[in-house]
């Protein structure tokens, strides 16, 4: 399955959920936001949101400071 992740086309082996993608990218436990096809996916919905071929995903890290 090919998706666009943060503007870069990437190949992933099989259909997966947002939660599985976050784990595959070793981002679990980090403060991130996920946008799927220009819509924010709530963290509580990551496990039930299945990715499809040609999806566009943006993952942003929260940075603290002042």
C-alpha positions as CSV (number, residue, x, y, z in Angstrom):
1,X,0.0,0.0,0.0
2,X,1.4,3.4,-0.9
3,X,0.5,6.5,1.1
4,X,1.9,10.0,1.2
5,X,3.4,10.7,4.6
6,X,4.4,14.3,5.4
7,X,4.6,15.0,1.7
8,X,6.7,11.9,0.8
9,X,5.4,8.8,-0.9
10,X,6.0,5.8,1.2
11,X,5.3,2.1,0.7
12,X,3.8,0.0,3.5
13,X,3.2,-3.8,3.3
14,X,-0.4,-4.1,4.2
15,X,-3.5,-2.2,5.2
16,X,-3.1,-0.9,8.7
17,X,-4.7,1.5,11.1
18,X,-3.4,4.9,12.2
19,X,-2.4,3.3,15.5
20,X,-0.3,0.7,13.7
21,X,1.3,3.3,11.5
22,X,2.3,5.3,14.6
23,X,3.9,2.2,16.1
24,X,5.7,1.3,12.9
25,X,7.2,4.8,12.8
26,X,8.3,4.4,16.5
27,X,6.2,7.4,17.5
28,X,4.2,5.7,20.3
29,X,4.1,7.7,23.5
30,X,5.1,11.0,21.8
31,X,2.9,14.0,21.7
32,X,1.8,14.0,18.1
33,X,-1.2,15.0,16.0
34,X,-2.3,13.0,12.9
35,X,-4.1,14.5,10.0
36,X,-5.6,12.0,7.4
37,X,-6.7,13.5,4.1
38,X,-6.9,17.0,5.6
39,X,-8.9,15.9,8.7
40,X,-7.6,15.6,12.2
41,X,-7.9,12.0,13.6
42,X,-8.6,12.0,17.3
43,X,-6.3,9.8,19.3
44,X,-9.2,7.7,20.6
45,X,-10.0,6.9,16.9
46,X,-6.5,5.8,15.9
47,X,-7.2,2.1,16.4
48,X,-10.4,2.1,14.4
49,X,-9.2,4.3,11.5
50,X,-8.0,2.1,8.7
51,X,-5.6,3.6,6.1
52,X,-6.2,3.1,2.4
53,X,-4.1,3.3,-0.8
54,X,-3.2,6.8,-1.7
55,X,-4.1,8.4,1.6
56,X,-2.4,11.6,2.6
57,X,-1.1,11.7,6.2
58,X,0.6,14.5,8.1
59,X,2.1,13.8,11.5
60,X,3.1,16.7,13.6
61,X,5.1,16.7,16.9
62,X,4.1,19.1,19.7
63,X,7.0,21.2,20.9
64,X,6.9,22.9,24.3
65,X,8.7,26.0,25.3
66,X,8.2,29.6,25.5
